[in-house]
């Protein structure tokens, strides 16, 4: 999720004209931004309302409205605008207060031009990500249609279009795809959009049942058919008559049952165990698998004629790597769902977290993403989910040889300088949190353990938005 290609806008606020001119020159040349200037807080607020900047760079000590009051009003007007504070000698305490009020960063005058350029570039990216996060809430409502799927990617839309066209028919559908891609959800969408939707869909988890039990569950039996059959039992095919039955992971059905299943598909009738007569069934059959059926046919593990009966229409579910741009929407959906479930309504993603999710491999697809967000909601110790909160036990388990694989992958596709910056940010945040955890939130003790001055340790804490109270028992 890179910032958009349109030119970014920076507003510089200072009562010293020389400083305004200098910063405008630096920002225009080095950042490629549109820059406007204001010499007071009141003038800046008026400009914000009409021009809508992405970043505001403001002095803190100005005649009239000071930087703190300006920051408060700016936050009320648009909390996505990122603010950087500039301070002169003797105003450090005000700068610290500004961070508590929501400022992104602060610099003491005189400052290094490269340093301020770097900070503004990061601030622009932060604003873009915050605004995209806000848009996710609105887009989620639009995306949750009758199919239950969330996403805007071309790949997913093609699948949804196919499901909508297949739903009204009675055709048997084979749903294929990797584990965690939503095969059962696709089956439910087919049923929900069909004329059979008023009746509940019946789902059979084929691998979960031993062969003898699966047969009796599917086709039913008559009293005395086998030891323990002390009454008649209606099978799932009869139960699903007039509705839809999903044979989940059909590749695991034993060959002996495949033969009987073929009869259901060909003749539309079933024969319960211990019964000589057959019974007609009006049932639509859906089947799903994540296995190579063609390979199983070659090995004699799956009947070829059954495969062709099942494969009337095939729907192949895309993996998450095929719809990377849908990850923010999915992540936001799972965040809202699990925040409600675990009573964590204050949670939101840190801007860099969604970038990290988009760069990670997802072998378990949407199911793995969902589990990752659920875990983060449960274990996050602040109101922002950071990249470190999104690391699973497996991915965060170190071997003493460096960052975990997933941490590295989060940065692999970035330019070198940006990747280096992200790695250092992640390292510093993790380092500080580890020290504070060991000291139970005692900043002085944590700083001593790290061989740092308390003030330097605190500055790093402020820069990384870490609160010591979160680590106290």
N, C-alpha and C positions, 0 to 999 in steps of 0.2 A: 504494500500500500504506500507507494511513493507520493509525495506531495504533487498536486496537480501542476500542469505545465504553465498555467497562467502566471503572470508576474506577481510576485508577493509584495505586500505593502507594509512599510515600517513607518511609524510615527515617532519622531524624536521631540521630546519636551524638555526645554531648559531655558532659563532666563538669561543665559549668556549667549549672545549671538555668535561669537567666535566658535563656541563649542557646537552650536547647531550646524554651522557651515562645515566644520571639520567632519562631524559625524555624517552629514548628508553626502559629502564627498567620498568618505570611506565606504559607506554602505552601498552607494550607487556603483562604485567601481569594483568593489570586491565581492559583494553579495548579489549584484544584479537586481536589486530591489527598486521599487518605486518608493521614494522617500519624501515625506512632508514634514514640516516643522511647525512647532507651536511654542510660544514663549511664556505660557502660563497654563495652569491646570484647567481654568475655565475655557480658554481657547482650545485646549486639547480635547475636552469633552465634546465641544460643539463639532470639532473636526471628526471625532470618532463616530458620532451619530450620522454624519453625512458621507464619510469616506470608508468606514468599516475597515480599519487596518488589521493586519494579522498579528503584528508585534508592536508593542509600545516600549520605547527606551526613554526613561524619564529620570530627571534629577529629583532628589528627594526634598531638597531645601530650596523653596521658591517663594517669592512674595505672594500674598493672598493664600490660595489653596495650596497646601504643601503636598508632597508626593504621596504621603500616606492616605490623606483624604481622597486624593485623585484616584489612588489604587482602589479604595473601597467603592467609590462610585463606578469606576470602570468595571469592577467585578460584578456589580449588580446589573450593569447594562448588558455585558456580554462576558460570561466567565470563560469563554474559550480563547479570548485574546490573551496572549502570553506577555507578561510584563517583566522587564529587566530594569532594576534600579541602579542609578549612578549616585555615588556618595562622595562628598568632600571630607576633608579632615574634621573630626569631631562629631560625625553623624553616623558612626558605626552602629550605635545602639538603635537608631531609627531604622537602619538597614536591616538589622536583625528582626525588628518588629515588622518590617515590611514582608519578610519571608513568612512570618506567622500569619500575615494578612492575605497571603496567596501569591506574592511575587515569585517568579521563577528563579531569579538569580540577582546578584548585585555585584558591582565593581566599584573600587575606590579610584578616584581621580588622583593623578593622571593614570591612565590605563594603557596597556599595550593594544595596538590596533588589531593585531591578529587574534588576540584573546577575545575582544568584543565581537569581531566578525564570526568567530567560531560559536560564541554564545548566541548570537542572533540567528545563525543558520539552524542551530538546534531548536531555538524557540519557534522558528517558522515551522519546522517539521512537527513540533509538539502541537501547535495550533491546528495544523491540517489534520493530525490524527484525532485530536479532541473533537473536531467538527465532524469527522467521519464517524466517530463513535456515537455522536448525537443523532446523526442521520440513520444509524442502524436501528434505533428504536422505532422510527417512523416506517422504515422499509420492512421491518419484521412483520408488522400488521398487514402490509400489502402482500407479503409473500406467503402467508399462512392461508392457503386456499384449501379446498376440499381434499386435496391429495395428502396433506400433512407434511409435504416436503418444504424445505426452506432453501432458497438459493436463486440466483439470477444468471448463472453461467449458461452458456449455449449448450453444453453437454447435458446438463440436468434438464433444461427446457425441452430438449429433443426427446428425452425419456418420458417426461411428463406428458408431452403431446401424444406420444405413442400409447401411454396408459389411458389417456382420455378417449382415444379412438378405439381401443380394444375393450374398454369397460362395458359398453352396451351389448356386446356380442356374448355368445355362449362358448366361444372358442377356448380350448385348453391353452394355457399359457405356461411356458417354462421360464422362470426368472433366474438368471445367472448373475454371478458377481462374487467378488471377494468377501470375506467375512467382514461384517460391520458396515456394509454399503447400503443397508436398508431394504433388503429383499422382502422381508415380512411386511414392512411399511408399504412397499409397492403392491403386494398382494391385497392388503387392506384397502388401499386406494382403488384398486380394480373392483373390489367388492362394494365399497361404499358408493362408487359412481355407477353401479349397475342397477338393474331392476330388482335384484335380489337383496338390496341393502336393508330392507325391513326385517329380514331374518338374520340372526347372528352367524358370522362366519365361523367355521370349525377349523381349528389348526391342530395338526398332528406333528409332533416332534419325533420324526422317525428314528433317529439314533438313540433316543432315550428309552425305547422299549425293546425288550428281548423279542426274538422272532415269534415265539409261540403266543406271547401276550399281544404283540402288534397285530397279528392276524385276527385274533378274537376281537380286539378293539376296533379294527377297521370294518370287519364284516359281521360281527356279532356271532352268537351261538345259540343253540337250543339246549334245553335242559337235558342232561345226560350225555352231552357230546364228548365230555372228557371228565376225568376225576375232579370233583369239586364244582362242576357245572350243575348247581342245584336249582337253577332257574333260567328262564330265557333272558338273553341280553341283546338289546338293540345295538348294532354297530354304528360307528361314526358316519359311515356313508348314508345309512338310513336317517340318522339324526340330522345330517346336512341336506336332506332332500328338500328341494325348493330353494336352496341357498348355495353357498360356496364352501369347498373344502380345500385347505392348503396342506399339501404334503411337504413339510419343511425338511430340507436336506434329503431329498428322495434318493440320492446316490447310495445311501446306506441301507436301503430296503433289501432284504435277502432275495435271492433269485426265485425261491419258492413262492414268495408273496408277489413278486413282479408278475408272475404268470396270472395270478388271480386279478391283479390290478389291470392287466391288459384286457381282461374280459369286461371289466367295468367300463373302460374307455371305448371298447368296441361295441358292446351289447347294451350298455346303460342299465346293467342289472348286477345284483350281487347274490351270492349264495352263502348264508350263514353256516358256520361249522355245525355238523350234525343234522343238517337239513338237506332234503333231496330236491326241493323246489327252489326256484329263484324269485327274486323280488326286483321289480323295476325301480330305478332311482333317477330322480331329476336333480342332478347335482353338477355344478360347474367345478372342474378340477383345475387347480393351480398347483404348480410344483416349483420348488426352489432348490438350488444347489450351488456350492462354491467349489465343486470338484470337476475334474476333467472326465466327463461322461464318455467322450469318444475313446479315451484311454482305457476306461473300465470295460467298454464294449470289446476292444481288442484283446483284453485279458480274460474275457468271458465272465466278467463280474456284473455286467448289466446287459439286459436283453436289447438287441438292436431294434426289434419291432416295437418294443415299449418306448424306446427313445423317440422313434418317429411319431408315435401316437401322442407323446407328451410335447414334442417340439413343433406343434402346429404353428404357434407364434412364440418367438423368443424375445424377452426383454433383458438386456444386459445392463446392470446397474454400474454407473461409473464409480471409480475409486476416488478418494478425496484428493489425490494428486492430480486428477483430471479436472477438478473444479476448485482450484486453490483460492480463487477470488470469492468463493462462497464461505470461506472459513470465518471471516469476521461476523457475518450474519449468523452462522451456526453457533459460534462461540458466544455471541450476545444472547441468542435464544437460550442456550444452556445456562448461561449466567443468570438470566432472569428466572428461569425455571427452578434452579437449585438455590438461588438466593431466597426465593419464597419458601421453598421446602425446608431450608435450614435456618430461616429467620435471620438472614443477613442482607437486609434491604439497602444497607449503606455501601455495598460493594460495587466497584467499577474496575475496568481494566486500566492499568497504566498504559500510556500511549505506545511504549515500546513492546508491550506484551503481545498485541495483535500481530505486530511484525514478526515476532519470534514464532508465534503459532503458524504463520503462513510459510515460514522457512523450514519447519520441522517435517521430517518424514512421518507418515501416519500409516504404519503397516496394518493397524486395526481399523483404519478408516474412521467414519463418523462415530462409531461406537467408542473408539479409543479417545477421540476428541471429547466426547461427552463425559467419559470417565475422568479425563484429565481436568475438565472444568469442575466437575462435582468435587473432586479431591481438593482443588484449589479453594473452592468456596468453604469447604469444611476446615481447612488448615491455615488459610491466610490470616496473619496476625495484625493486619491493618485494613484500612478501607480501600486500598488499591492492590489489585492482583498484579504482582511483578513477574518478570520472566522466571525468577527462581521459584516462585510459587507454582509454576506450571511444569516444573521438572518432576517426573515420576521417580519413585524409589529406584527403579532400574537405571534410569538415565542419569540420576544425580549421584548414584553410588560411585565414588571415586576409587581409583586403583593406585592413587598416589603418583600418577604419571601426568597429570594435567587435567584440563577441563573435560567434562563428559562429552560424549559424541553429540548429543542433542544440543548442548551449549555451543559447541563449535559450529554445528549446522545452522544455528540461528544467525551466524555472522558470515558464513561462507560466501554468500552472494552479494555482499556489500563491497564497495571500493575499499582498498587497503586502509586508508586513513580512517574511514568511517567504522570499519570493522575493529580496528585497534581501539578506537574511542569507546565502542560498545563493550568490548571485552574488558577494558579498564573500568568502565562504569559498573559492569556486573561484578568484577572482582572487588572493587572498593566497597560496594553495597554489601556484598556477602561477608567481606572481612570485618566491616564495622558491626554487622548484626551478630556475627559469631562472637566477637569480643564482648558485646553488650549482653549477649546471652550468658556467657561465662561469668560476667561480673554482676549478673542479675539487675542490669539497668544502671549500675553505678558508673557514671561517665568518667570520673577521676581514676577509678581502678582500671577501667578498660583502657584509658589512654596510657597509664603507666605500663600496663601489660604489653601494649603495642609499641612502647618506646616513643610516645608522642607527647607534645604539650597538650594540656586540656583544651586550650583555645583552638588549636589546629584540629583536634579530634571533633570538637563541636562544629567547626566550620564545615568539615566533611559531612557530618550528620545533617546539617541544614541543607547542604547542597543536594544530598540524596534523600531528603525528606524523611529522615529517620527520627523517631521520638523515643527517648530513653524510657518513658513510662510504659511503653509496650513490652518491655523486657523485665519489668519488676514483678515479683511474685504476687 
